[in-house]
């Protein structure tokens, strides 16, 4: 079973959806250019904001009911 994650980014009303931490982490490092520390904080706590990151980021698991 895939545990989908939605990445919410400050200033963007459209979440980005990932099929798990393995696909999310490279995106955070390469595309969003987060530091390793900021990416770790986001993945562990579900939230990171300045001064650790340039913008505010939040993660939320996608409820399976939303896919049905």
C-alpha positions in Angstrom: 0.0 0.0 0.0 1.3 3.5 -0.9 1.2 6.1 1.9 0.8 9.3 -0.1 2.1 12.5 1.3 1.0 16.0 0.3 3.7 18.7 0.4 2.2 22.2 1.2 4.4 25.2 0.3 3.9 28.7 1.6 2.4 30.8 -1.2 1.3 27.9 -3.4 -2.3 26.7 -3.2 -1.6 23.4 -5.0 0.0 20.6 -2.9 2.6 18.4 -4.5 1.9 14.7 -4.0 4.5 12.0 -3.3 4.3 8.3 -2.9 6.4 8.3 0.2 9.6 9.6 1.8 11.9 8.0 -0.8 10.5 10.2 -3.6 9.9 13.3 -1.4 13.5 13.7 -0.1 15.3 14.0 -3.4 12.6 16.6 -4.5 13.2 18.6 -1.3 16.9 18.6 -1.8 17.1 19.2 -5.6 14.0 21.2 -6.6 13.2 23.1 -3.4 16.9 23.3 -2.5 16.4 22.7 1.2 19.4 21.9 3.3 19.7 18.3 4.7 18.8 19.7 8.1 15.6 21.4 6.8 14.6 18.3 4.8 15.2 16.1 7.9 13.1 18.4 10.1 10.2 18.5 7.6 10.2 14.7 7.3 10.4 14.1 11.0 8.0 16.8 12.4 5.9 17.5 9.3 6.8 21.2 9.3 9.7 23.5 8.7 9.9 27.3 8.4 12.4 30.1 8.4 15.1 30.5 9.5 15.8 26.8 8.7 14.1 27.1 5.3 13.4 30.0 2.9 9.6 29.4 3.1 7.2 27.5 5.2 6.7 23.8 4.3 4.2 21.3 5.7 3.6 17.6 5.1 0.3 15.9 5.5 -0.6 12.3 4.9 -3.3 11.8 2.3 -6.4 10.2 3.8 -7.4 7.1 1.9 -11.0 8.3 1.8 -9.9 11.2 -0.4 -8.8 8.7 -3.1 -12.1 6.7 -3.1 
